[in-house]
């Protein structure tokens, strides 16, 4: 909430006007305190979510960085991003689906 009205010089206000002004300011401050508390909660939740996402990103980057040249996985396990994985091989020794 913004206050666009000019605040009069206190020396020019009567006692009753000052009391009203202080009441308005107290109300405005209470509203702003509530807004600040809500924002602080939201910031805390966003920081926590950011940490979780950062951890996920680090894990994904680690997994993506592994390939046959820097791990014990065979070169056939190296995947290009966007490349379809090779077809699964049959586990049955008598499977006749072979290229001839």
N, CA, C and O atoms as CSV, one atom per row, in Angstrom:
chain,resi,resn,atom,element,x,y,z
A,1,UNK,N,N,0.851,-1.169,0.000
A,1,UNK,CA,C,0.000,0.000,0.000
A,1,UNK,C,C,0.898,1.234,0.000
A,1,UNK,O,O,1.839,1.325,0.789
A,2,UNK,N,N,0.613,2.152,-0.860
A,2,UNK,CA,C,1.380,3.393,-0.931
A,2,UNK,C,C,0.536,4.543,-0.428
A,2,UNK,O,O,-0.678,4.578,-0.630
A,3,UNK,N,N,1.178,5.461,0.215
A,3,UNK,CA,C,0.483,6.653,0.696
A,3,UNK,C,C,0.863,7.803,-0.229
A,3,UNK,O,O,1.999,8.276,-0.211
A,4,UNK,N,N,-0.089,8.245,-1.031
A,4,UNK,CA,C,0.197,9.315,-1.977
A,4,UNK,C,C,-0.173,10.693,-1.433
A,4,UNK,O,O,0.097,11.714,-2.066
A,5,UNK,N,N,-0.777,10.710,-0.283
A,5,UNK,CA,C,-1.159,12.025,0.244
A,5,UNK,C,C,0.008,12.644,1.001
A,5,UNK,O,O,0.835,11.947,1.589
A,6,UNK,N,N,0.050,13.926,0.969
A,6,UNK,CA,C,1.127,14.630,1.663
A,6,UNK,C,C,0.880,14.592,3.163
A,6,UNK,O,O,-0.250,14.740,3.627
A,7,UNK,N,N,1.948,14.391,3.903
A,7,UNK,CA,C,1.843,14.407,5.354
A,7,UNK,C,C,2.089,15.846,5.803
A,7,UNK,O,O,3.133,16.430,5.512
A,8,UNK,N,N,1.124,16.400,6.507
A,8,UNK,CA,C,1.291,17.789,6.938
A,8,UNK,C,C,2.397,17.920,7.992
A,8,UNK,O,O,2.745,16.960,8.679
A,9,UNK,N,N,2.918,19.096,8.091
A,9,UNK,CA,C,3.944,19.385,9.081
A,9,UNK,C,C,3.294,19.305,10.466
A,9,UNK,O,O,2.286,19.967,10.715
A,10,UNK,N,N,3.872,18.490,11.376
A,10,UNK,CA,C,3.252,18.317,12.692
A,10,UNK,C,C,3.020,19.624,13.458
A,10,UNK,O,O,2.068,19.726,14.231
A,11,UNK,N,N,3.882,20.617,13.249
A,11,UNK,CA,C,3.710,21.880,13.962
A,11,UNK,C,C,2.417,22.594,13.563
A,11,UNK,O,O,1.907,23.429,14.310
A,12,UNK,N,N,1.893,22.260,12.384
A,12,UNK,CA,C,0.698,22.926,11.873
A,12,UNK,C,C,-0.584,22.187,12.236
A,12,UNK,O,O,-1.676,22.660,11.921
A,13,UNK,N,N,-0.472,21.029,12.897
A,13,UNK,CA,C,-1.644,20.223,13.229
A,13,UNK,C,C,-2.065,20.447,14.677
A,13,UNK,O,O,-1.250,20.715,15.560
A,14,UNK,N,N,-3.362,20.325,14.875
A,14,UNK,CA,C,-3.872,20.400,16.255
A,14,UNK,C,C,-3.616,19.054,16.931
A,14,UNK,O,O,-3.224,18.088,16.276
A,15,UNK,N,N,-3.833,19.000,18.201
A,15,UNK,CA,C,-3.633,17.774,18.975
A,15,UNK,C,C,-4.539,16.667,18.446
A,15,UNK,O,O,-4.090,15.533,18.277
A,16,UNK,N,N,-5.783,16.971,18.187
A,16,UNK,CA,C,-6.729,15.973,17.680
A,16,UNK,C,C,-6.316,15.457,16.297
A,16,UNK,O,O,-6.439,14.267,16.007
A,17,UNK,N,N,-5.825,16.366,15.452
A,17,UNK,CA,C,-5.370,15.960,14.121
A,17,UNK,C,C,-4.135,15.055,14.217
A,17,UNK,O,O,-3.985,14.099,13.456
A,18,UNK,N,N,-3.260,15.382,15.168
A,18,UNK,CA,C,-2.080,14.543,15.380
A,18,UNK,C,C,-2.480,13.143,15.856
A,18,UNK,O,O,-1.896,12.148,15.427
A,19,UNK,N,N,-3.457,13.071,16.726
A,19,UNK,CA,C,-3.924,11.777,17.230
A,19,UNK,C,C,-4.486,10.933,16.079
A,19,UNK,O,O,-4.219,9.734,15.997
A,20,UNK,N,N,-5.257,11.557,15.201
A,20,UNK,CA,C,-5.820,10.853,14.044
A,20,UNK,C,C,-4.683,10.389,13.121
A,20,UNK,O,O,-4.693,9.253,12.646
A,21,UNK,N,N,-3.713,11.263,12.870
A,21,UNK,CA,C,-2.583,10.928,11.996
A,21,UNK,C,C,-1.784,9.754,12.564
A,21,UNK,O,O,-1.413,8.842,11.824
A,22,UNK,N,N,-1.521,9.772,13.861
A,22,UNK,CA,C,-0.774,8.683,14.495
A,22,UNK,C,C,-1.563,7.376,14.390
A,22,UNK,O,O,-0.978,6.317,14.164
A,23,UNK,N,N,-2.868,7.444,14.551
A,23,UNK,CA,C,-3.711,6.244,14.409
A,23,UNK,C,C,-3.643,5.674,12.995
A,23,UNK,O,O,-3.549,4.460,12.814
A,24,UNK,N,N,-3.692,6.556,11.990
A,24,UNK,CA,C,-3.596,6.113,10.597
A,24,UNK,C,C,-2.239,5.468,10.331
A,24,UNK,O,O,-2.144,4.435,9.668
A,25,UNK,N,N,-1.199,6.093,10.856
A,25,UNK,CA,C,0.144,5.551,10.654
A,25,UNK,C,C,0.301,4.196,11.348
A,25,UNK,O,O,0.928,3.290,10.800
A,26,UNK,N,N,-0.259,4.054,12.537
A,26,UNK,CA,C,-0.188,2.786,13.262
A,26,UNK,C,C,-0.898,1.689,12.472
A,26,UNK,O,O,-0.416,0.559,12.397
A,27,UNK,N,N,-2.040,2.026,11.886
A,27,UNK,CA,C,-2.776,1.055,11.081
A,27,UNK,C,C,-1.969,0.654,9.849
A,27,UNK,O,O,-1.900,-0.527,9.506
A,28,UNK,N,N,-1.365,1.624,9.192
A,28,UNK,CA,C,-0.544,1.366,8.013
A,28,UNK,C,C,0.659,0.483,8.375
A,28,UNK,O,O,1.000,-0.441,7.638
A,29,UNK,N,N,1.286,0.771,9.495
A,29,UNK,CA,C,2.449,-0.009,9.944
A,29,UNK,C,C,2.041,-1.448,10.245
A,29,UNK,O,O,2.759,-2.384,9.894
A,30,UNK,N,N,0.885,-1.628,10.898
A,30,UNK,CA,C,0.409,-2.979,11.211
A,30,UNK,C,C,0.159,-3.772,9.921
A,30,UNK,O,O,0.493,-4.955,9.847
A,31,UNK,N,N,-0.422,-3.130,8.917
A,31,UNK,CA,C,-0.656,-3.782,7.630
A,31,UNK,C,C,0.668,-4.169,6.988
A,31,UNK,O,O,0.814,-5.279,6.475
A,32,UNK,N,N,1.626,-3.259,7.018
A,32,UNK,CA,C,2.930,-3.535,6.424
A,32,UNK,C,C,3.671,-4.635,7.184
A,32,UNK,O,O,4.383,-5.433,6.573
A,33,UNK,N,N,3.514,-4.687,8.504
A,33,UNK,CA,C,4.132,-5.757,9.285
A,33,UNK,C,C,3.593,-7.118,8.831
A,33,UNK,O,O,4.353,-8.077,8.698
A,34,UNK,N,N,2.289,-7.195,8.597
A,34,UNK,CA,C,1.688,-8.440,8.105
A,34,UNK,C,C,2.217,-8.814,6.736
A,34,UNK,O,O,2.498,-9.983,6.469
A,35,UNK,N,N,2.352,-7.823,5.868
A,35,UNK,CA,C,2.886,-8.086,4.531
A,35,UNK,C,C,4.334,-8.555,4.605
A,35,UNK,O,O,4.730,-9.467,3.880
A,36,UNK,N,N,5.113,-7.947,5.462
A,36,UNK,CA,C,6.519,-8.331,5.620
A,36,UNK,C,C,6.623,-9.757,6.149
A,36,UNK,O,O,7.456,-10.530,5.675
A,37,UNK,N,N,5.789,-10.116,7.125
A,37,UNK,CA,C,5.811,-11.477,7.668
A,37,UNK,C,C,5.445,-12.491,6.593
A,37,UNK,O,O,6.072,-13.545,6.496
A,38,UNK,N,N,4.433,-12.180,5.783
A,38,UNK,CA,C,4.034,-13.088,4.700
A,38,UNK,C,C,5.160,-13.237,3.681
A,38,UNK,O,O,5.423,-14.339,3.201
A,39,UNK,N,N,5.814,-12.150,3.356
A,39,UNK,CA,C,6.921,-12.195,2.397
A,39,UNK,C,C,8.105,-12.970,2.957
A,39,UNK,O,O,8.772,-13.700,2.223
A,40,UNK,N,N,8.371,-12.819,4.247
A,40,UNK,CA,C,9.480,-13.544,4.869
A,40,UNK,C,C,9.213,-15.050,4.808
A,40,UNK,O,O,10.130,-15.831,4.556
A,41,UNK,N,N,7.975,-15.457,5.036
A,41,UNK,CA,C,7.614,-16.870,4.937
A,41,UNK,C,C,7.795,-17.363,3.509
A,41,UNK,O,O,8.343,-18.440,3.274
A,42,UNK,N,N,7.328,-16.563,2.566
A,42,UNK,CA,C,7.454,-16.939,1.161
A,42,UNK,C,C,8.927,-17.039,0.747
A,42,UNK,O,O,9.303,-17.963,0.026
A,43,UNK,N,N,9.741,-16.118,1.187
A,43,UNK,CA,C,11.177,-16.154,0.868
A,43,UNK,C,C,11.807,-17.417,1.456
A,43,UNK,O,O,12.615,-18.070,0.796
A,44,UNK,N,N,11.450,-17.757,2.669
A,44,UNK,CA,C,11.989,-18.956,3.307
A,44,UNK,C,C,11.619,-20.204,2.509
A,44,UNK,O,O,12.455,-21.083,2.302
A,45,UNK,N,N,10.364,-20.279,2.063
A,45,UNK,CA,C,9.920,-21.419,1.265
A,45,UNK,C,C,10.655,-21.468,-0.073
A,45,UNK,O,O,11.024,-22.546,-0.538
A,46,UNK,N,N,10.867,-20.320,-0.687
A,46,UNK,CA,C,11.563,-20.269,-1.969
A,46,UNK,C,C,13.034,-20.653,-1.827
A,46,UNK,O,O,13.588,-21.320,-2.700
A,47,UNK,N,N,13.666,-20.236,-0.736
A,47,UNK,CA,C,15.066,-20.599,-0.491
A,47,UNK,C,C,15.177,-22.112,-0.332
A,47,UNK,O,O,16.091,-22.735,-0.874
A,48,UNK,N,N,14.246,-22.696,0.412
A,48,UNK,CA,C,14.254,-24.145,0.618
A,48,UNK,C,C,14.044,-24.877,-0.714
A,48,UNK,O,O,14.748,-25.843,-1.009
A,49,UNK,N,N,13.089,-24.423,-1.506
A,49,UNK,CA,C,12.834,-25.042,-2.810
A,49,UNK,C,C,14.054,-24.888,-3.713
A,49,UNK,O,O,14.387,-25.807,-4.462
A,50,UNK,N,N,14.713,-23.753,-3.652
A,50,UNK,CA,C,15.904,-23.509,-4.461
A,50,UNK,C,C,17.025,-24.472,-4.071
A,50,UNK,O,O,17.739,-24.973,-4.940
A,51,UNK,N,N,17.183,-24.731,-2.781
A,51,UNK,CA,C,18.206,-25.666,-2.322
A,51,UNK,C,C,17.923,-27.072,-2.828
A,51,UNK,O,O,18.838,-27.779,-3.250
A,52,UNK,N,N,16.658,-27.480,-2.788
A,52,UNK,CA,C,16.274,-28.804,-3.278
A,52,UNK,C,C,16.569,-28.905,-4.774
A,52,UNK,O,O,17.121,-29.902,-5.239
A,53,UNK,N,N,16.201,-27.874,-5.517
A,53,UNK,CA,C,16.445,-27.879,-6.960
A,53,UNK,C,C,17.944,-27.850,-7.271
A,53,UNK,O,O,18.390,-28.477,-8.231
A,54,UNK,N,N,18.712,-27.132,-6.472
A,54,UNK,CA,C,20.157,-27.102,-6.655
A,54,UNK,C,C,20.768,-28.479,-6.439
A,54,UNK,O,O,21.665,-28.888,-7.177
A,55,UNK,N,N,20.283,-29.193,-5.428
A,55,UNK,CA,C,20.769,-30.551,-5.172
A,55,UNK,C,C,20.419,-31.479,-6.338
A,55,UNK,O,O,21.242,-32.280,-6.780
A,56,UNK,N,N,19.181,-31.355,-6.826
A,56,UNK,CA,C,18.764,-32.178,-7.969
A,56,UNK,C,C,19.619,-31.872,-9.196
A,56,UNK,O,O,20.041,-32.782,-9.909
A,57,UNK,N,N,19.870,-30.598,-9.434
A,57,UNK,CA,C,20.683,-30.194,-10.586
A,57,UNK,C,C,22.093,-30.763,-10.464
A,57,UNK,O,O,22.638,-31.278,-11.440
A,58,UNK,N,N,22.681,-30.677,-9.286
A,58,UNK,CA,C,24.034,-31.200,-9.087
A,58,UNK,C,C,24.079,-32.702,-9.363
A,58,UNK,O,O,25.019,-33.195,-9.987
A,59,UNK,N,N,23.069,-33.423,-8.900
A,59,UNK,CA,C,23.022,-34.869,-9.127
A,59,UNK,C,C,22.873,-35.166,-10.620
A,59,UNK,O,O,23.549,-36.051,-11.145
A,60,UNK,N,N,21.995,-34.435,-11.303
A,60,UNK,CA,C,21.809,-34.652,-12.736
A,60,UNK,C,C,23.064,-34.306,-13.527
A,60,UNK,O,O,23.425,-35.017,-14.464
A,61,UNK,N,N,23.727,-33.219,-13.151
A,61,UNK,CA,C,24.972,-32.855,-13.835
A,61,UNK,C,C,26.038,-33.925,-13.630
A,61,UNK,O,O,26.803,-34.234,-14.544
A,62,UNK,N,N,26.082,-34.486,-12.430
A,62,UNK,CA,C,27.032,-35.548,-12.145
A,62,UNK,C,C,26.732,-36.766,-13.019
A,62,UNK,O,O,27.637,-37.348,-13.617
A,63,UNK,N,N,25.444,-37.147,-13.089
A,63,UNK,CA,C,25.076,-38.302,-13.890
A,63,UNK,C,C,25.358,-38.066,-15.371
A,63,UNK,O,O,25.797,-38.980,-16.070
A,64,UNK,N,N,25.114,-36.865,-15.848
A,64,UNK,CA,C,25.367,-36.552,-17.253
A,64,UNK,C,C,26.862,-36.512,-17.575
A,64,UNK,O,O,27.267,-36.793,-18.703
A,65,UNK,N,N,27.668,-36.166,-16.592
A,65,UNK,CA,C,29.107,-36.036,-16.842
A,65,UNK,C,C,29.800,-37.389,-16.906
A,65,UNK,O,O,30.935,-37.482,-17.373
A,66,UNK,N,N,29.136,-38.427,-16.447
A,66,UNK,CA,C,29.758,-39.749,-16.441
A,66,UNK,C,C,29.638,-40.370,-17.827
A,66,UNK,O,O,28.553,-40.426,-18.406
A,67,UNK,N,N,30.740,-40.823,-18.334
A,67,UNK,CA,C,30.744,-41.566,-19.586
A,67,UNK,C,C,31.886,-42.569,-19.534
A,67,UNK,O,O,32.574,-42.675,-18.518
A,68,UNK,N,N,32.088,-43.295,-20.603
A,68,UNK,CA,C,33.084,-44.366,-20.576
A,68,UNK,C,C,34.509,-43.852,-20.383
A,68,UNK,O,O,35.380,-44.602,-19.943
A,69,UNK,N,N,34.751,-42.600,-20.701
A,69,UNK,CA,C,36.112,-42.090,-20.549
A,69,UNK,C,C,36.447,-41.688,-19.113
A,69,UNK,O,O,37.623,-41.560,-18.773
A,70,UNK,N,N,35.441,-41.487,-18.268
A,70,UNK,CA,C,35.742,-41.084,-16.889
A,70,UNK,C,C,35.037,-41.957,-15.848
A,70,UNK,O,O,34.929,-41.571,-14.684
A,71,UNK,N,N,34.563,-43.123,-16.263
A,71,UNK,CA,C,33.945,-44.037,-15.308
A,71,UNK,C,C,34.193,-45.463,-15.790
A,71,UNK,O,O,34.822,-45.674,-16.827
A,72,UNK,N,N,33.704,-46.425,-15.042
A,72,UNK,CA,C,33.926,-47.819,-15.418
A,72,UNK,C,C,32.858,-48.347,-16.362
A,72,UNK,O,O,32.840,-49.541,-16.661
A,73,UNK,N,N,31.965,-47.479,-16.840
A,73,UNK,CA,C,30.913,-47.951,-17.744
A,73,UNK,C,C,31.479,-48.154,-19.148
A,73,UNK,O,O,32.367,-47.418,-19.576
A,74,UNK,N,N,30.961,-49.160,-19.863
A,74,UNK,CA,C,31.473,-49.437,-21.210
A,74,UNK,C,C,31.021,-48.362,-22.202
A,74,UNK,O,O,30.018,-47.688,-21.967
A,75,UNK,N,N,31.748,-48.198,-23.303
A,75,UNK,CA,C,31.383,-47.187,-24.294
A,75,UNK,C,C,29.972,-47.354,-24.849
A,75,UNK,O,O,29.351,-46.376,-25.266
A,76,UNK,N,N,29.464,-48.578,-24.858
A,76,UNK,CA,C,28.118,-48.796,-25.388
A,76,UNK,C,C,27.045,-48.136,-24.517
A,76,UNK,O,O,25.916,-47.934,-24.965
A,77,UNK,N,N,27.394,-47.807,-23.301
A,77,UNK,CA,C,26.436,-47.153,-22.398
A,77,UNK,C,C,26.441,-45.637,-22.539
A,77,UNK,O,O,25.599,-44.954,-21.956
A,78,UNK,N,N,27.390,-45.107,-23.313
A,78,UNK,CA,C,27.418,-43.664,-23.542
A,78,UNK,C,C,26.225,-43.286,-24.413
A,78,UNK,O,O,26.023,-43.863,-25.481
A,79,UNK,N,N,25.458,-42.343,-23.965
A,79,UNK,CA,C,24.286,-41.905,-24.722
A,79,UNK,C,C,24.473,-40.466,-25.153
A,79,UNK,O,O,25.015,-39.639,-24.420
A,80,UNK,N,N,24.012,-40.188,-26.357
A,80,UNK,CA,C,23.935,-38.801,-26.794
A,80,UNK,C,C,22.582,-38.271,-26.354
A,80,UNK,O,O,21.579,-38.981,-26.413
A,81,UNK,N,N,22.559,-37.023,-25.914
A,81,UNK,CA,C,21.280,-36.449,-25.515
A,81,UNK,C,C,20.342,-36.456,-26.709
A,81,UNK,O,O,20.723,-36.047,-27.805
A,82,UNK,N,N,19.134,-36.912,-26.503
A,82,UNK,CA,C,18.138,-36.926,-27.553
A,82,UNK,C,C,18.179,-38.184,-28.406
A,82,UNK,O,O,17.280,-38.417,-29.214
A,83,UNK,N,N,19.206,-38.987,-28.234
A,83,UNK,CA,C,19.334,-40.214,-29.012
A,83,UNK,C,C,18.512,-41.306,-28.337
A,83,UNK,O,O,18.545,-41.456,-27.115
A,84,UNK,N,N,17.786,-42.057,-29.132
A,84,UNK,CA,C,16.982,-43.156,-28.577
A,84,UNK,C,C,17.922,-44.249,-28.086
A,84,UNK,O,O,18.938,-44.523,-28.725
A,85,UNK,N,N,17.598,-44.870,-26.967
A,85,UNK,CA,C,18.462,-45.943,-26.468
A,85,UNK,C,C,18.429,-47.133,-27.428
A,85,UNK,O,O,17.451,-47.316,-28.153
A,86,UNK,N,N,19.488,-47.940,-27.437
A,86,UNK,CA,C,19.501,-49.103,-28.329
A,86,UNK,C,C,18.416,-50.086,-27.915
A,86,UNK,O,O,18.022,-50.118,-26.749
A,87,UNK,N,N,17.929,-50.891,-28.860
A,87,UNK,CA,C,16.877,-51.852,-28.509
A,87,UNK,C,C,17.403,-52.870,-27.496
A,87,UNK,O,O,18.577,-53.240,-27.515
A,88,UNK,N,N,16.530,-53.302,-26.637
A,88,UNK,CA,C,16.917,-54.263,-25.610
A,88,UNK,C,C,17.209,-55.604,-26.246
A,88,UNK,O,O,16.502,-56.023,-27.162
A,89,UNK,N,N,18.236,-56.279,-25.776
A,89,UNK,CA,C,18.587,-57.600,-26.282
A,89,UNK,C,C,17.760,-58.638,-25.556
A,89,UNK,O,O,17.418,-58.479,-24.384
A,90,UNK,N,N,17.452,-59.675,-26.253
A,90,UNK,CA,C,16.667,-60.748,-25.673
A,90,UNK,C,C,17.504,-61.487,-24.638
A,90,UNK,O,O,18.709,-61.670,-24.811
A,91,UNK,N,N,16.860,-61.901,-23.578
A,91,UNK,CA,C,17.552,-62.649,-22.536
A,91,UNK,C,C,17.426,-64.161,-22.757
A,91,UNK,O,O,17.986,-64.958,-22.003
A,92,UNK,N,N,16.685,-64.539,-23.799
A,92,UNK,CA,C,16.475,-65.957,-24.077
A,92,UNK,C,C,17.507,-66.425,-25.101
A,92,UNK,O,O,17.630,-65.831,-26.173
A,93,UNK,N,N,18.247,-67.483,-24.779
A,93,UNK,CA,C,19.294,-67.949,-25.705
A,93,UNK,C,C,18.730,-68.529,-27.001
A,93,UNK,O,O,19.432,-68.548,-28.012
A,94,UNK,N,N,17.506,-68.993,-26.998
A,94,UNK,CA,C,16.924,-69.607,-28.188
A,94,UNK,C,C,16.096,-68.628,-29.006
A,94,UNK,O,O,15.333,-69.040,-29.880
A,95,UNK,N,N,16.234,-67.369,-28.739
A,95,UNK,CA,C,15.472,-66.372,-29.488
A,95,UNK,C,C,15.967,-66.349,-30.925
A,95,UNK,O,O,17.163,-66.171,-31.158
A,96,UNK,N,N,15.073,-66.524,-31.893
A,96,UNK,CA,C,15.454,-66.633,-33.293
A,96,UNK,C,C,15.416,-65.302,-34.015
A,96,UNK,O,O,15.683,-65.234,-35.215
A,97,UNK,N,N,15.090,-64.250,-33.295
A,97,UNK,CA,C,15.050,-62.946,-33.947
A,97,UNK,C,C,16.464,-62.404,-34.073
A,97,UNK,O,O,16.920,-61.650,-33.214
A,98,UNK,N,N,17.140,-62.774,-35.108
A,98,UNK,CA,C,18.492,-62.318,-35.350
A,98,UNK,C,C,18.589,-61.817,-36.765
A,98,UNK,O,O,17.835,-62.241,-37.641
A,99,UNK,N,N,19.509,-60.921,-36.984
A,99,UNK,CA,C,19.734,-60.442,-38.328
A,99,UNK,C,C,20.514,-61.501,-39.095
A,99,UNK,O,O,21.486,-62.055,-38.580
A,100,UNK,N,N,20.099,-61.780,-40.307
A,100,UNK,CA,C,20.791,-62.810,-41.089
A,100,UNK,C,C,21.442,-62.206,-42.258
A,100,UNK,O,O,22.077,-62.910,-43.043
